[in-house]
Amino acid sequence: MHEPGLSRLLFADPRLAPLWALLRIYVGYEWLMAGWGKVTNPAGVWVGEKAGSAVTGFLTGALAKTQGEHPDVQGWYAWFLQHVALPNAAVFSYLVAYGEVLVGIALILGLFTGVAAFFGGLMNTSYLLAGTVSTNPLLFILATWLVLGWRVAGWWGLDRWVLARFGVTASPAGVDEQRKSP
């Protein structure tokens, strides 16, 4: 199957690996710092004896944004927050804190870059649906780009070797052709 030239250049050309690495490391750093702040929080409101306290406050605030003609939080998501997330606030607290750290580490190392970026984008989407803007729109856009560019986004990282061990044969544009040429 033929891939359009621009798409191949942007999302599969190893010559752009340095750009992708910078983008990936920036997003990874943002996730790692956000998660690390939660995991090491001395009050223990994310992980530890008071786990779930911070999430409960966040979710309660999100549920307050369901009112008005144009609510920040839609009814279907408010139902999820009220009936699934809030009763399991401690579980979600650990998922958020350690999920942010793991996404950050994976992106910084370039390990399973597409998967890590997907889960980072999923968290950004969850925060946006809960009515929180902050850096979430930018990180969501960058995560989407990293998912699209997975073939080369981890080229200057562990993906270059690890994915091959899992039988992932898709390589960046030009690499197979370079190997075949004399």
QUITAVEN-V889707 format. One record per helix or strand of 3 or more residues. SS is the DSSP state (hx for helix, st for strand). FROM is the first residue (numbers start at 1). TO is the last residue. Records with the same first field share a line. If there is no record, write none. Layout:
SS = FROM-TO ; FROM-TO
//
This chain:
hx = 5-12 ; 14-39 ; 53-66 ; 75-109 ; 113-129 ; 136-148 ; 150-153 ; 159-165 ; 175-180
//
